[in-house]
């Protein structure tokens, strides 16, 4: 069973667009868009396992310049 999650991202001022564009190129990411509110970018991603999700997707997301904080929300269905 695959793991799917939304990741809410806070960025440095003025970096939401560049962060969203960088995240879109990460394999496993199906959505990355700028939003308004307490977070600047929301993304959705999928991986075969939680281990793979952390190793392949989260580690690459956290390496994107301009990100200050993330919140991962796994899909439960």
N, CA, C and O atoms as a Tripos MOL2 file, in Angstrom:
@<TRIPOS>MOLECULE
protein
  308   307    77     0     0
PROTEIN
NO_CHARGES

@<TRIPOS>ATOM
      1 N           0.8390   -1.1850    0.0000 N.3       1 UNK1
      2 CA          0.0000    0.0000    0.0000 C.3       1 UNK1
      3 C           0.8810    1.2450    0.0000 C.2       1 UNK1
      4 O           1.8110    1.3580    0.7990 O.2       1 UNK1
      5 N           0.5900    2.1500   -0.8750 N.am      2 UNK2
      6 CA          1.4200    3.3420   -0.9660 C.3       2 UNK2
      7 C           1.0520    4.3610    0.1080 C.2       2 UNK2
      8 O          -0.0350    4.3220    0.6840 O.2       2 UNK2
      9 N           1.9860    5.2690    0.3590 N.am      3 UNK3
     10 CA          1.8000    6.3480    1.3190 C.3       3 UNK3
     11 C           1.5730    7.6320    0.5410 C.2       3 UNK3
     12 O           2.3530    7.9740   -0.3470 O.2       3 UNK3
     13 N           0.5030    8.3430    0.8770 N.am      4 UNK4
     14 CA          0.2190    9.6370    0.2680 C.3       4 UNK4
     15 C           0.1380   10.6690    1.3800 C.2       4 UNK4
     16 O          -0.3280   10.3660    2.4790 O.2       4 UNK4
     17 N           0.5910   11.8900    1.1000 N.am      5 UNK5
     18 CA          0.5240   12.9470    2.1070 C.3       5 UNK5
     19 C           0.4910   14.3080    1.4530 C.2       5 UNK5
     20 O           0.9950   14.5130    0.3480 O.2       5 UNK5
     21 N          -0.1200   15.2320    2.1740 N.am      6 UNK6
     22 CA         -0.0170   16.6480    1.8470 C.3       6 UNK6
     23 C           1.0730   17.2140    2.7310 C.2       6 UNK6
     24 O           1.1840   16.8370    3.8970 O.2       6 UNK6
     25 N           1.8690   18.1040    2.1970 N.am      7 UNK7
     26 CA          2.8900   18.7820    2.9930 C.3       7 UNK7
     27 C           2.6260   20.2730    2.8840 C.2       7 UNK7
     28 O           2.5920   20.8340    1.7880 O.2       7 UNK7
     29 N           2.4400   20.9060    4.0340 N.am      8 UNK8
     30 CA          2.2180   22.3440    4.1100 C.3       8 UNK8
     31 C           3.5620   22.9960    4.3550 C.2       8 UNK8
     32 O           4.3120   22.5630    5.2290 O.2       8 UNK8
     33 N           3.8740   24.0290    3.5960 N.am      9 UNK9
     34 CA          5.2210   24.5960    3.6080 C.3       9 UNK9
     35 C           5.1810   26.0940    3.8680 C.2       9 UNK9
     36 O           4.4260   26.8210    3.2230 O.2       9 UNK9
     37 N           5.9840   26.5490    4.8020 N.am     10 UNK10
     38 CA          6.2130   27.9720    5.0100 C.3      10 UNK10
     39 C           7.5400   28.3130    4.3520 C.2      10 UNK10
     40 O           8.5020   27.5490    4.4330 O.2      10 UNK10
     41 N           7.5780   29.4790    3.6950 N.am     11 UNK11
     42 CA          8.7900   29.8850    2.9910 C.3      11 UNK11
     43 C           9.2560   31.2520    3.4800 C.2      11 UNK11
     44 O           8.5400   31.9580    4.1890 O.2      11 UNK11
     45 N          10.4550   31.5970    3.0870 N.am     12 UNK12
     46 CA         10.9420   32.9540    3.3050 C.3      12 UNK12
     47 C          10.0820   33.9010    2.4690 C.2      12 UNK12
     48 O           9.5020   33.4870    1.4650 O.2      12 UNK12
     49 N           9.9970   35.1540    2.8710 N.am     13 UNK13
     50 CA          9.1910   36.1480    2.1630 C.3      13 UNK13
     51 C           9.6080   36.2080    0.6860 C.2      13 UNK13
     52 O          10.7890   36.3310    0.3620 O.2      13 UNK13
     53 N           8.6110   36.1190   -0.1930 N.am     14 UNK14
     54 CA          8.8600   36.2270   -1.6230 C.3      14 UNK14
     55 C           9.3690   34.9620   -2.2940 C.2      14 UNK14
     56 O           9.6890   34.9940   -3.4820 O.2      14 UNK14
     57 N           9.4530   33.8570   -1.5780 N.am     15 UNK15
     58 CA         10.0280   32.6280   -2.1460 C.3      15 UNK15
     59 C           8.9950   31.5690   -2.5130 C.2      15 UNK15
     60 O           9.3730   30.5130   -3.0190 O.2      15 UNK15
     61 N           7.7080   31.8100   -2.2800 N.am     16 UNK16
     62 CA          6.6950   30.7680   -2.5090 C.3      16 UNK16
     63 C           6.7100   30.2440   -3.9390 C.2      16 UNK16
     64 O           6.6520   29.0320   -4.1500 O.2      16 UNK16
     65 N           6.7850   31.1250   -4.9140 N.am     17 UNK17
     66 CA          6.7510   30.7050   -6.3110 C.3      17 UNK17
     67 C           7.9590   29.8520   -6.6810 C.2      17 UNK17
     68 O           7.8100   28.8160   -7.3280 O.2      17 UNK17
     69 N           9.1410   30.2730   -6.2800 N.am     18 UNK18
     70 CA         10.3470   29.4960   -6.6200 C.3      18 UNK18
     71 C          10.3660   28.1630   -5.8800 C.2      18 UNK18
     72 O          10.8260   27.1600   -6.4270 O.2      18 UNK18
     73 N           9.8720   28.1410   -4.6470 N.am     19 UNK19
     74 CA          9.8070   26.8800   -3.8940 C.3      19 UNK19
     75 C           8.8310   25.9170   -4.5730 C.2      19 UNK19
     76 O           9.1610   24.7480   -4.7730 O.2      19 UNK19
     77 N           7.6330   26.3940   -4.9300 N.am     20 UNK20
     78 CA          6.6470   25.5360   -5.5940 C.3      20 UNK20
     79 C           7.1960   24.9830   -6.8990 C.2      20 UNK20
     80 O           7.0130   23.8020   -7.1950 O.2      20 UNK20
     81 N           7.8590   25.8130   -7.6750 N.am     21 UNK21
     82 CA          8.4270   25.3490   -8.9460 C.3      21 UNK21
     83 C           9.5120   24.2980   -8.7360 C.2      21 UNK21
     84 O           9.5860   23.3310   -9.4940 O.2      21 UNK21
     85 N          10.3520   24.4710   -7.7190 N.am     22 UNK22
     86 CA         11.4070   23.4940   -7.4380 C.3      22 UNK22
     87 C          10.8130   22.1660   -6.9750 C.2      22 UNK22
     88 O          11.3000   21.1020   -7.3560 O.2      22 UNK22
     89 N           9.7800   22.2230   -6.1710 N.am     23 UNK23
     90 CA          9.1620   21.0110   -5.6350 C.3      23 UNK23
     91 C           8.4640   20.2090   -6.7290 C.2      23 UNK23
     92 O           8.4510   18.9800   -6.6750 O.2      23 UNK23
     93 N           7.8870   20.8790   -7.7120 N.am     24 UNK24
     94 CA          7.1830   20.1900   -8.7990 C.3      24 UNK24
     95 C           8.0780   19.2080   -9.5360 C.2      24 UNK24
     96 O           7.5860   18.2360  -10.1090 O.2      24 UNK24
     97 N           9.3800   19.4440   -9.5310 N.am     25 UNK25
     98 CA         10.2930   18.5760  -10.2750 C.3      25 UNK25
     99 C          10.7420   17.3450   -9.4800 C.2      25 UNK25
    100 O          11.4550   16.4970  -10.0170 O.2      25 UNK25
    101 N          10.3420   17.2350   -8.2230 N.am     26 UNK26
    102 CA         10.7440   16.0870   -7.4020 C.3      26 UNK26
    103 C           9.8710   14.8820   -7.7640 C.2      26 UNK26
    104 O           8.6450   14.9890   -7.7570 O.2      26 UNK26
    105 N          10.4850   13.7400   -8.0790 N.am     27 UNK27
    106 CA          9.6970   12.5420   -8.4050 C.3      27 UNK27
    107 C           8.7820   12.1610   -7.2360 C.2      27 UNK27
    108 O           9.2030   12.1750   -6.0800 O.2      27 UNK27
    109 N           7.5330   11.8230   -7.5480 N.am     28 UNK28
    110 CA          6.5550   11.4530   -6.5280 C.3      28 UNK28
    111 C           5.6400   12.5930   -6.1320 C.2      28 UNK28
    112 O           4.6160   12.3730   -5.4860 O.2      28 UNK28
    113 N           6.0020   13.8170   -6.5150 N.am     29 UNK29
    114 CA          5.1710   14.9810   -6.2030 C.3      29 UNK29
    115 C           4.1280   15.1410   -7.3040 C.2      29 UNK29
    116 O           4.4700   15.2570   -8.4810 O.2      29 UNK29
    117 N           2.8490   15.1460   -6.9140 N.am     30 UNK30
    118 CA          1.7760   15.2810   -7.9100 C.3      30 UNK30
    119 C           1.1720   16.6760   -7.9310 C.2      30 UNK30
    120 O           0.4590   17.0180   -8.8740 O.2      30 UNK30
    121 N           1.4420   17.4970   -6.9050 N.am     31 UNK31
    122 CA          0.8670   18.8340   -6.8240 C.3      31 UNK31
    123 C           1.7800   19.7070   -5.9880 C.2      31 UNK31
    124 O           2.2830   19.2690   -4.9530 O.2      31 UNK31
    125 N           1.9990   20.9270   -6.4200 N.am     32 UNK32
    126 CA          2.7130   21.9350   -5.6170 C.3      32 UNK32
    127 C           2.2100   23.2940   -6.0660 C.2      32 UNK32
    128 O           2.4580   23.7230   -7.1920 O.2      32 UNK32
    129 N           1.4900   23.9770   -5.1540 N.am     33 UNK33
    130 CA          0.8900   25.2570   -5.5110 C.3      33 UNK33
    131 C           1.0630   26.2580   -4.3900 C.2      33 UNK33
    132 O           1.0790   25.8950   -3.2140 O.2      33 UNK33
    133 N           1.1930   27.5200   -4.7590 N.am     34 UNK34
    134 CA          1.2180   28.5890   -3.7820 C.3      34 UNK34
    135 C          -0.1840   28.8260   -3.2500 C.2      34 UNK34
    136 O          -1.1520   28.7720   -4.0080 O.2      34 UNK34
    137 N          -0.3040   29.0880   -1.9470 N.am     35 UNK35
    138 CA         -1.5930   29.3500   -1.3070 C.3      35 UNK35
    139 C          -1.4600   30.5490   -0.3750 C.2      35 UNK35
    140 O          -0.3500   31.0000   -0.0910 O.2      35 UNK35
    141 N          -2.5860   31.0630    0.0970 N.am     36 UNK36
    142 CA         -2.5560   32.1260    1.0890 C.3      36 UNK36
    143 C          -2.9280   31.5340    2.4440 C.2      36 UNK36
    144 O          -3.5070   30.4500    2.5190 O.2      36 UNK36
    145 N          -2.5960   32.2430    3.4990 N.am     37 UNK37
    146 CA         -2.8760   31.7670    4.8510 C.3      37 UNK37
    147 C          -1.5890   31.5420    5.6040 C.2      37 UNK37
    148 O          -0.5580   32.1200    5.2600 O.2      37 UNK37
    149 N          -1.6320   30.7030    6.6370 N.am     38 UNK38
    150 CA         -0.4340   30.5070    7.4620 C.3      38 UNK38
    151 C           0.6980   29.7660    6.7380 C.2      38 UNK38
    152 O           1.8530   29.8380    7.1560 O.2      38 UNK38
    153 N           0.3640   29.0540    5.6540 N.am     39 UNK39
    154 CA          1.3790   28.3700    4.8520 C.3      39 UNK39
    155 C           1.4340   29.0180    3.4750 C.2      39 UNK39
    156 O           0.4690   29.6400    3.0330 O.2      39 UNK39
    157 N           2.5630   28.8680    2.8080 N.am     40 UNK40
    158 CA          2.7900   29.5260    1.5200 C.3      40 UNK40
    159 C           2.6490   28.5930    0.3270 C.2      40 UNK40
    160 O           2.2920   29.0280   -0.7680 O.2      40 UNK40
    161 N           2.9290   27.3100    0.5390 N.am     41 UNK41
    162 CA          2.8640   26.3130   -0.5350 C.3      41 UNK41
    163 C           2.2330   25.0560    0.0460 C.2      41 UNK41
    164 O           2.5190   24.6780    1.1820 O.2      41 UNK41
    165 N           1.3680   24.4070   -0.7440 N.am     42 UNK42
    166 CA          0.8560   23.0920   -0.3750 C.3      42 UNK42
    167 C           1.2590   22.1320   -1.4810 C.2      42 UNK42
    168 O           1.2050   22.4650   -2.6650 O.2      42 UNK42
    169 N           1.6610   20.9420   -1.0780 N.am     43 UNK43
    170 CA          2.0410   19.9310   -2.0630 C.3      43 UNK43
    171 C           1.4230   18.5990   -1.6880 C.2      43 UNK43
    172 O           1.0630   18.3710   -0.5330 O.2      43 UNK43
    173 N           1.3030   17.7250   -2.6670 N.am     44 UNK44
    174 CA          0.8340   16.3580   -2.4440 C.3      44 UNK44
    175 C           1.8550   15.4360   -3.0870 C.2      44 UNK44
    176 O           2.3550   15.6950   -4.1810 O.2      44 UNK44
    177 N           2.1490   14.3580   -2.3820 N.am     45 UNK45
    178 CA          3.1430   13.4160   -2.8970 C.3      45 UNK45
    179 C           2.7550   11.9890   -2.5250 C.2      45 UNK45
    180 O           1.9310   11.7610   -1.6390 O.2      45 UNK45
    181 N           3.3670   11.0350   -3.2220 N.am     46 UNK46
    182 CA          3.0870    9.6210   -2.9970 C.3      46 UNK46
    183 C           4.3750    8.8180   -3.1480 C.2      46 UNK46
    184 O           5.2170    9.1160   -3.9960 O.2      46 UNK46
    185 N           4.5090    7.7920   -2.3070 N.am     47 UNK47
    186 CA          5.6570    6.8890   -2.3770 C.3      47 UNK47
    187 C           5.1890    5.4850   -1.9860 C.2      47 UNK47
    188 O           4.1400    5.3370   -1.3590 O.2      47 UNK47
    189 N           5.9570    4.4550   -2.3520 N.am     48 UNK48
    190 CA          5.5420    3.0800   -2.0620 C.3      48 UNK48
    191 C           5.4840    2.7410   -0.5650 C.2      48 UNK48
    192 O           4.7090    1.8720   -0.1680 O.2      48 UNK48
    193 N           6.2860    3.4090    0.2680 N.am     49 UNK49
    194 CA          6.3150    3.1140    1.6950 C.3      49 UNK49
    195 C           6.6650    4.3840    2.4640 C.2      49 UNK49
    196 O           7.1260    5.3640    1.8770 O.2      49 UNK49
    197 N           6.4450    4.3650    3.7860 N.am     50 UNK50
    198 CA          6.7810    5.5200    4.6010 C.3      50 UNK50
    199 C           8.2890    5.7630    4.5980 C.2      50 UNK50
    200 O           8.7370    6.9100    4.5840 O.2      50 UNK50
    201 N           9.0620    4.6920    4.6110 N.am     51 UNK51
    202 CA         10.5250    4.8290    4.5620 C.3      51 UNK51
    203 C          10.9550    5.5220    3.2710 C.2      51 UNK51
    204 O          11.7810    6.4340    3.2820 O.2      51 UNK51
    205 N          10.3820    5.0720    2.1700 N.am     52 UNK52
    206 CA         10.6920    5.6690    0.8660 C.3      52 UNK52
    207 C          10.2120    7.1190    0.8080 C.2      52 UNK52
    208 O          10.8830    7.9770    0.2340 O.2      52 UNK52
    209 N           9.0620    7.3870    1.3990 N.am     53 UNK53
    210 CA          8.5300    8.7480    1.4230 C.3      53 UNK53
    211 C           9.5190    9.6810    2.1060 C.2      53 UNK53
    212 O           9.8200   10.7600    1.5950 O.2      53 UNK53
    213 N          10.0200    9.2640    3.2530 N.am     54 UNK54
    214 CA         10.9780   10.0930    3.9780 C.3      54 UNK54
    215 C          12.3040   10.2350    3.2590 C.2      54 UNK54
    216 O          12.8670   11.3270    3.1810 O.2      54 UNK54
    217 N          12.7990    9.1270    2.7350 N.am     55 UNK55
    218 CA         14.1210    9.1240    2.1180 C.3      55 UNK55
    219 C          14.1350    9.8480    0.7770 C.2      55 UNK55
    220 O          15.0550   10.6130    0.4900 O.2      55 UNK55
    221 N          13.1280    9.6090   -0.0320 N.am     56 UNK56
    222 CA         13.1430   10.1460   -1.3870 C.3      56 UNK56
    223 C          12.4790   11.5160   -1.4850 C.2      56 UNK56
    224 O          13.0170   12.4240   -2.1190 O.2      56 UNK56
    225 N          11.3160   11.6670   -0.8600 N.am     57 UNK57
    226 CA         10.5590   12.9060   -1.0480 C.3      57 UNK57
    227 C          10.8900   13.9440    0.0180 C.2      57 UNK57
    228 O          11.3070   15.0510   -0.3210 O.2      57 UNK57
    229 N          10.7150   13.6160    1.2970 N.am     58 UNK58
    230 CA         10.9250   14.6200    2.3400 C.3      58 UNK58
    231 C          12.3400   15.1650    2.3550 C.2      58 UNK58
    232 O          12.5410   16.3670    2.5300 O.2      58 UNK58
    233 N          13.3160   14.3010    2.1750 N.am     59 UNK59
    234 CA         14.6940   14.7860    2.2080 C.3      59 UNK59
    235 C          14.9600   15.7710    1.0720 C.2      59 UNK59
    236 O          15.7040   16.7350    1.2530 O.2      59 UNK59
    237 N          14.3650   15.5410   -0.0850 N.am     60 UNK60
    238 CA         14.5470   16.4610   -1.2230 C.3      60 UNK60
    239 C          13.7630   17.7490   -1.0160 C.2      60 UNK60
    240 O          14.2490   18.8250   -1.3660 O.2      60 UNK60
    241 N          12.5710   17.6630   -0.4590 N.am     61 UNK61
    242 CA         11.7800   18.8660   -0.1900 C.3      61 UNK61
    243 C          12.5220   19.7560    0.8050 C.2      61 UNK61
    244 O          12.6290   20.9640    0.5950 O.2      61 UNK61
    245 N          13.0230   19.1770    1.8640 N.am     62 UNK62
    246 CA         13.6940   19.9560    2.8990 C.3      62 UNK62
    247 C          15.0030   20.5750    2.4170 C.2      62 UNK62
    248 O          15.5290   21.4840    3.0580 O.2      62 UNK62
    249 N          15.5280   20.0960    1.3070 N.am     63 UNK63
    250 CA         16.7590   20.6580    0.7490 C.3      63 UNK63
    251 C          16.5000   21.8400   -0.1840 C.2      63 UNK63
    252 O          17.4430   22.4990   -0.6240 O.2      63 UNK63
    253 N          15.2220   22.1150   -0.4910 N.am     64 UNK64
    254 CA         14.8880   23.2250   -1.3930 C.3      64 UNK64
    255 C          15.1620   24.5500   -0.6790 C.2      64 UNK64
    256 O          14.6680   24.7600    0.4290 O.2      64 UNK64
    257 N          15.9370   25.4440   -1.2880 N.am     65 UNK65
    258 CA         16.2260   26.7410   -0.6610 C.3      65 UNK65
    259 C          14.9620   27.5790   -0.4970 C.2      65 UNK65
    260 O          14.0960   27.5880   -1.3720 O.2      65 UNK65
    261 N          14.8610   28.2810    0.6300 N.am     66 UNK66
    262 CA         13.7390   29.1750    0.8710 C.3      66 UNK66
    263 C          12.6710   28.6110    1.7850 C.2      66 UNK66
    264 O          11.7780   29.3440    2.2090 O.2      66 UNK66
    265 N          12.7400   27.3100    2.1040 N.am     67 UNK67
    266 CA         11.7540   26.7110    3.0020 C.3      67 UNK67
    267 C          12.1790   26.9480    4.4450 C.2      67 UNK67
    268 O          13.3310   26.7140    4.8100 O.2      67 UNK67
    269 N          11.2380   27.4150    5.2620 N.am     68 UNK68
    270 CA         11.5370   27.6440    6.6720 C.3      68 UNK68
    271 C          10.8960   26.6000    7.5860 C.2      68 UNK68
    272 O          11.4010   26.3380    8.6770 O.2      68 UNK68
    273 N           9.7710   25.9950    7.1380 N.am     69 UNK69
    274 CA          9.0860   25.0250    7.9880 C.3      69 UNK69
    275 C           8.1540   24.1700    7.1380 C.2      69 UNK69
    276 O           7.5940   24.6420    6.1490 O.2      69 UNK69
    277 N           7.9930   22.8980    7.5350 N.am     70 UNK70
    278 CA          7.0510   22.0110    6.8500 C.3      70 UNK70
    279 C           6.1740   21.2980    7.8690 C.2      70 UNK70
    280 O           6.5640   21.1090    9.0210 O.2      70 UNK70
    281 N           4.9920   20.9090    7.4290 N.am     71 UNK71
    282 CA          4.0800   20.0980    8.2280 C.3      71 UNK71
    283 C           3.5430   19.0010    7.3060 C.2      71 UNK71
    284 O           2.8900   19.2910    6.3030 O.2      71 UNK71
    285 N           3.8180   17.7490    7.6480 N.am     72 UNK72
    286 CA          3.3860   16.6220    6.8250 C.3      72 UNK72
    287 C           2.0730   16.0590    7.3450 C.2      72 UNK72
    288 O           1.9480   15.7570    8.5320 O.2      72 UNK72
    289 N           1.0980   15.9170    6.4590 N.am     73 UNK73
    290 CA         -0.2420   15.4220    6.8070 C.3      73 UNK73
    291 C          -0.5430   14.1870    5.9650 C.2      73 UNK73
    292 O          -1.0000   14.3230    4.8300 O.2      73 UNK73
    293 N          -0.2970   12.9660    6.4960 N.am     74 UNK74
    294 CA         -0.5770   11.7540    5.7320 C.3      74 UNK74
    295 C          -2.0690   11.6000    5.4290 C.2      74 UNK74
    296 O          -2.9190   11.9460    6.2500 O.2      74 UNK74
    297 N          -2.3660   11.0860    4.2620 N.am     75 UNK75
    298 CA         -3.7430   10.8000    3.8590 C.3      75 UNK75
    299 C          -4.1330    9.4830    4.5180 C.2      75 UNK75
    300 O          -3.3470    8.5360    4.5080 O.2      75 UNK75
    301 N          -5.3370    9.4070    5.0930 N.am     76 UNK76
    302 CA         -5.7270    8.2430    5.8830 C.3      76 UNK76
    303 C          -6.7050    7.2980    5.2240 C.2      76 UNK76
    304 O          -7.1450    6.3490    5.8730 O.2      76 UNK76
    305 N          -7.0730    7.5040    3.9620 N.am     77 UNK77
    306 CA         -8.0700    6.5960    3.3670 C.3      77 UNK77
    307 C          -7.4510    5.4230    2.7040 C.2      77 UNK77
    308 O          -8.1600    4.5760    2.1610 O.2      77 UNK77
@<TRIPOS>BOND
     1     1     2 1
     2     2     3 1
     3     3     4 2
     4     3     5 am
     5     5     6 1
     6     6     7 1
     7     7     8 2
     8     7     9 am
     9     9    10 1
    10    10    11 1
    11    11    12 2
    12    11    13 am
    13    13    14 1
    14    14    15 1
    15    15    16 2
    16    15    17 am
    17    17    18 1
    18    18    19 1
    19    19    20 2
    20    19    21 am
    21    21    22 1
    22    22    23 1
    23    23    24 2
    24    23    25 am
    25    25    26 1
    26    26    27 1
    27    27    28 2
    28    27    29 am
    29    29    30 1
    30    30    31 1
    31    31    32 2
    32    31    33 am
    33    33    34 1
    34    34    35 1
    35    35    36 2
    36    35    37 am
    37    37    38 1
    38    38    39 1
    39    39    40 2
    40    39    41 am
    41    41    42 1
    42    42    43 1
    43    43    44 2
    44    43    45 am
    45    45    46 1
    46    46    47 1
    47    47    48 2
    48    47    49 am
    49    49    50 1
    50    50    51 1
    51    51    52 2
    52    51    53 am
    53    53    54 1
    54    54    55 1
    55    55    56 2
    56    55    57 am
    57    57    58 1
    58    58    59 1
    59    59    60 2
    60    59    61 am
    61    61    62 1
    62    62    63 1
    63    63    64 2
    64    63    65 am
    65    65    66 1
    66    66    67 1
    67    67    68 2
    68    67    69 am
    69    69    70 1
    70    70    71 1
    71    71    72 2
    72    71    73 am
    73    73    74 1
    74    74    75 1
    75    75    76 2
    76    75    77 am
    77    77    78 1
    78    78    79 1
    79    79    80 2
    80    79    81 am
    81    81    82 1
    82    82    83 1
    83    83    84 2
    84    83    85 am
    85    85    86 1
    86    86    87 1
    87    87    88 2
    88    87    89 am
    89    89    90 1
    90    90    91 1
    91    91    92 2
    92    91    93 am
    93    93    94 1
    94    94    95 1
    95    95    96 2
    96    95    97 am
    97    97    98 1
    98    98    99 1
    99    99   100 2
   100    99   101 am
   101   101   102 1
   102   102   103 1
   103   103   104 2
   104   103   105 am
   105   105   106 1
   106   106   107 1
   107   107   108 2
   108   107   109 am
   109   109   110 1
   110   110   111 1
   111   111   112 2
   112   111   113 am
   113   113   114 1
   114   114   115 1
   115   115   116 2
   116   115   117 am
   117   117   118 1
   118   118   119 1
   119   119   120 2
   120   119   121 am
   121   121   122 1
   122   122   123 1
   123   123   124 2
   124   123   125 am
   125   125   126 1
   126   126   127 1
   127   127   128 2
   128   127   129 am
   129   129   130 1
   130   130   131 1
   131   131   132 2
   132   131   133 am
   133   133   134 1
   134   134   135 1
   135   135   136 2
   136   135   137 am
   137   137   138 1
   138   138   139 1
   139   139   140 2
   140   139   141 am
   141   141   142 1
   142   142   143 1
   143   143   144 2
   144   143   145 am
   145   145   146 1
   146   146   147 1
   147   147   148 2
   148   147   149 am
   149   149   150 1
   150   150   151 1
   151   151   152 2
   152   151   153 am
   153   153   154 1
   154   154   155 1
   155   155   156 2
   156   155   157 am
   157   157   158 1
   158   158   159 1
   159   159   160 2
   160   159   161 am
   161   161   162 1
   162   162   163 1
   163   163   164 2
   164   163   165 am
   165   165   166 1
   166   166   167 1
   167   167   168 2
   168   167   169 am
   169   169   170 1
   170   170   171 1
   171   171   172 2
   172   171   173 am
   173   173   174 1
   174   174   175 1
   175   175   176 2
   176   175   177 am
   177   177   178 1
   178   178   179 1
   179   179   180 2
   180   179   181 am
   181   181   182 1
   182   182   183 1
   183   183   184 2
   184   183   185 am
   185   185   186 1
   186   186   187 1
   187   187   188 2
   188   187   189 am
   189   189   190 1
   190   190   191 1
   191   191   192 2
   192   191   193 am
   193   193   194 1
   194   194   195 1
   195   195   196 2
   196   195   197 am
   197   197   198 1
   198   198   199 1
   199   199   200 2
   200   199   201 am
   201   201   202 1
   202   202   203 1
   203   203   204 2
   204   203   205 am
   205   205   206 1
   206   206   207 1
   207   207   208 2
   208   207   209 am
   209   209   210 1
   210   210   211 1
   211   211   212 2
   212   211   213 am
   213   213   214 1
   214   214   215 1
   215   215   216 2
   216   215   217 am
   217   217   218 1
   218   218   219 1
   219   219   220 2
   220   219   221 am
   221   221   222 1
   222   222   223 1
   223   223   224 2
   224   223   225 am
   225   225   226 1
   226   226   227 1
   227   227   228 2
   228   227   229 am
   229   229   230 1
   230   230   231 1
   231   231   232 2
   232   231   233 am
   233   233   234 1
   234   234   235 1
   235   235   236 2
   236   235   237 am
   237   237   238 1
   238   238   239 1
   239   239   240 2
   240   239   241 am
   241   241   242 1
   242   242   243 1
   243   243   244 2
   244   243   245 am
   245   245   246 1
   246   246   247 1
   247   247   248 2
   248   247   249 am
   249   249   250 1
   250   250   251 1
   251   251   252 2
   252   251   253 am
   253   253   254 1
   254   254   255 1
   255   255   256 2
   256   255   257 am
   257   257   258 1
   258   258   259 1
   259   259   260 2
   260   259   261 am
   261   261   262 1
   262   262   263 1
   263   263   264 2
   264   263   265 am
   265   265   266 1
   266   266   267 1
   267   267   268 2
   268   267   269 am
   269   269   270 1
   270   270   271 1
   271   271   272 2
   272   271   273 am
   273   273   274 1
   274   274   275 1
   275   275   276 2
   276   275   277 am
   277   277   278 1
   278   278   279 1
   279   279   280 2
   280   279   281 am
   281   281   282 1
   282   282   283 1
   283   283   284 2
   284   283   285 am
   285   285   286 1
   286   286   287 1
   287   287   288 2
   288   287   289 am
   289   289   290 1
   290   290   291 1
   291   291   292 2
   292   291   293 am
   293   293   294 1
   294   294   295 1
   295   295   296 2
   296   295   297 am
   297   297   298 1
   298   298   299 1
   299   299   300 2
   300   299   301 am
   301   301   302 1
   302   302   303 1
   303   303   304 2
   304   303   305 am
   305   305   306 1
   306   306   307 1
   307   307   308 2
@<TRIPOS>SUBSTRUCTURE
     1 UNK1         2 RESIDUE 1 A UNK
     2 UNK2         6 RESIDUE 1 A UNK
     3 UNK3        10 RESIDUE 1 A UNK
     4 UNK4        14 RESIDUE 1 A UNK
     5 UNK5        18 RESIDUE 1 A UNK
     6 UNK6        22 RESIDUE 1 A UNK
     7 UNK7        26 RESIDUE 1 A UNK
     8 UNK8        30 RESIDUE 1 A UNK
     9 UNK9        34 RESIDUE 1 A UNK
    10 UNK10       38 RESIDUE 1 A UNK
    11 UNK11       42 RESIDUE 1 A UNK
    12 UNK12       46 RESIDUE 1 A UNK
    13 UNK13       50 RESIDUE 1 A UNK
    14 UNK14       54 RESIDUE 1 A UNK
    15 UNK15       58 RESIDUE 1 A UNK
    16 UNK16       62 RESIDUE 1 A UNK
    17 UNK17       66 RESIDUE 1 A UNK
    18 UNK18       70 RESIDUE 1 A UNK
    19 UNK19       74 RESIDUE 1 A UNK
    20 UNK20       78 RESIDUE 1 A UNK
    21 UNK21       82 RESIDUE 1 A UNK
    22 UNK22       86 RESIDUE 1 A UNK
    23 UNK23       90 RESIDUE 1 A UNK
    24 UNK24       94 RESIDUE 1 A UNK
    25 UNK25       98 RESIDUE 1 A UNK
    26 UNK26      102 RESIDUE 1 A UNK
    27 UNK27      106 RESIDUE 1 A UNK
    28 UNK28      110 RESIDUE 1 A UNK
    29 UNK29      114 RESIDUE 1 A UNK
    30 UNK30      118 RESIDUE 1 A UNK
    31 UNK31      122 RESIDUE 1 A UNK
    32 UNK32      126 RESIDUE 1 A UNK
    33 UNK33      130 RESIDUE 1 A UNK
    34 UNK34      134 RESIDUE 1 A UNK
    35 UNK35      138 RESIDUE 1 A UNK
    36 UNK36      142 RESIDUE 1 A UNK
    37 UNK37      146 RESIDUE 1 A UNK
    38 UNK38      150 RESIDUE 1 A UNK
    39 UNK39      154 RESIDUE 1 A UNK
    40 UNK40      158 RESIDUE 1 A UNK
    41 UNK41      162 RESIDUE 1 A UNK
    42 UNK42      166 RESIDUE 1 A UNK
    43 UNK43      170 RESIDUE 1 A UNK
    44 UNK44      174 RESIDUE 1 A UNK
    45 UNK45      178 RESIDUE 1 A UNK
    46 UNK46      182 RESIDUE 1 A UNK
    47 UNK47      186 RESIDUE 1 A UNK
    48 UNK48      190 RESIDUE 1 A UNK
    49 UNK49      194 RESIDUE 1 A UNK
    50 UNK50      198 RESIDUE 1 A UNK
    51 UNK51      202 RESIDUE 1 A UNK
    52 UNK52      206 RESIDUE 1 A UNK
    53 UNK53      210 RESIDUE 1 A UNK
    54 UNK54      214 RESIDUE 1 A UNK
    55 UNK55      218 RESIDUE 1 A UNK
    56 UNK56      222 RESIDUE 1 A UNK
    57 UNK57      226 RESIDUE 1 A UNK
    58 UNK58      230 RESIDUE 1 A UNK
    59 UNK59      234 RESIDUE 1 A UNK
    60 UNK60      238 RESIDUE 1 A UNK
    61 UNK61      242 RESIDUE 1 A UNK
    62 UNK62      246 RESIDUE 1 A UNK
    63 UNK63      250 RESIDUE 1 A UNK
    64 UNK64      254 RESIDUE 1 A UNK
    65 UNK65      258 RESIDUE 1 A UNK
    66 UNK66      262 RESIDUE 1 A UNK
    67 UNK67      266 RESIDUE 1 A UNK
    68 UNK68      270 RESIDUE 1 A UNK
    69 UNK69      274 RESIDUE 1 A UNK
    70 UNK70      278 RESIDUE 1 A UNK
    71 UNK71      282 RESIDUE 1 A UNK
    72 UNK72      286 RESIDUE 1 A UNK
    73 UNK73      290 RESIDUE 1 A UNK
    74 UNK74      294 RESIDUE 1 A UNK
    75 UNK75      298 RESIDUE 1 A UNK
    76 UNK76      302 RESIDUE 1 A UNK
    77 UNK77      306 RESIDUE 1 A UNK
